[in-house]
């Protein structure tokens, strides 16, 4: 009987459910990490959050390279940080948001999901949406009501838009 081949998950953000053996203080259980299934040495690595900008963690710095493939199996994958809409009403402690609300998903360093609601800017000169840096922590079970959106940072050059006028 041949041994089952273990395949590493794709690169992405995860919540640790166990401390990384040999690096327990640096990578504890319940931490937000970016998992890379490769490194310069060929081994997998995790990178801890460096800084948060616009409700999105950036992962920089040296990764923690490790050999424990059993530990990789303990990682819990998380939906990507970014923009979503609610496919159901969301009721939370202190309020509620209706379905189809545009939200931004972020996380705490402890990998707790946080939603930030989209708001229109007050100025009539702008056509921008605003996401506060104050969000609502939600239960991880609620993540399944999020539907991912694609937003462009700039309009694609090959599809110029018409101006109203």
N, C-alpha and C positions, 0 to 999 in steps of 0.2 A: 504494500500500500504506500503510495507516494505521499509525502508530507504536503499539506496545503500551503500554497504560496501566499505570503502576506504581502498585500500591496498597501502602500502609503496613501493616505487621502490627498486630494488636491490641496494646493496652497490656499490659505485663507485664514479668517479669524475663528478662534475657538475659545471655549471656556475650559480651563483645566478642572478636572474633578479629583485629581490626586496631585500632590506635590511631585515635581520632577526629582527622581532619585539622584542624590549627590548635589542637588541645587535647590533643596527644600525651601530655603529662605528667599532665594532669588525668584523662584517660580513655584509659589505655593498653590494649594488647591483653591479653586474659586477665583482664578486670575484670568484676565483678558490677555490673550496672546495671539500673535500672528505666526502660524505654522508654515514653515518652508520644508517641502519634502526633499530638499537638496541644500547643499552648501558647497563652498570651495573644496572641502574635504570629501564631498560625496555623501556625507551623513545628514540626516534631518536636523533641523534647528528650530527654535522658537525665539521670537523677538517680542520684547515687552513694549507696551505703549510708551512713546517718548513725550509727545505733547498733543493737545487737543486744539484744533482750529476749526471754527465753524461747525461745532458739534461732531467732529469726525477725528478719531484718533489717527495719529501718524506713527508708524513703527519704524524707528531708526536705531542705529547703533549696532554694536556687535551682537549677533545672535548667540544663544546658548546651544551649542552642538551637543548631541547626545546619541547614544547607541541603543537605548532601551525601546525596542519596538513594542513591547507590551504596554509601555506607558502611552504610546501613540494611540492605542486602542481606547484609552481612558479619556481622550479629548472629546469634547462635545462641540460639534460644528454649530456656528451661529450664522444667521442671515447677514448679508453684507450691510455695512453702514451705507445709508443713502436714503433715497426718496421712495415713498410708498403711498398707496391710498388704502383706506380701511374698507374692507368688503362687508363689514358688519358694524353696527353701532359699538362704540367703546365706552363702557362705564368704568370709571375709576374713582378712587377715594377723592372726593372734592369736586367731581364734575363728570361730564360726558362729552363725547364728540360723535356726530352722526356718521353713518357709513358714507363712503366716497370722500371723506376728509383727506386732504393732502397732508402728510406728515413726513418728518425726517427721523430715521432710526439711528440712534447712537447708543453707546454703552458707557457704563462706569468702569473704573479700573478693575472692579470685582465682577465684570461681565454681566452686570444687571442691565437689561434693556431699558432705554429711555426714549420716549417719543416727544418730538417737538412739533407743534402745530404750525402750519403755514398761515401767514397773515399778510394782507395787502398793506403796502405802505400808504401813509396818509397823504403824501404829496401828490398833487395831480400831475406834476412834471415827470413822475417816475411810473414805470410799469413793472415794478419789482415785487417779488414776494419776500417776506421777512420771516426768519425762524429765530425765535428768542434763544438765548443761551440757558434759559430755565425751561426744563422739560418735565415730563410726568414719567416716573418709574412705573413700569408695567410688569405683570407676571410673565415669565417666559412662555407660558401656555398661550398667551394672547398673540404671540408672534405669527401664528398661523392665519390670522385675519388680515395680514399685510399682503398687498399685491405690489410687486416692484414696478417702478416707473423708470422710463428713460428720459433724462433731461439733457439738453445740449448746453454746453458752456457758451458756445457761439453758434450762430446760424451757419449751416453748411454752405460753403461757397457755391456749390453747383445747383442750389435751389433758392435763388433769390426770392424774397417775399415782395408782395405788392404793398405799397403804403396806402393808407386811407387818406383821403384828402378832398 
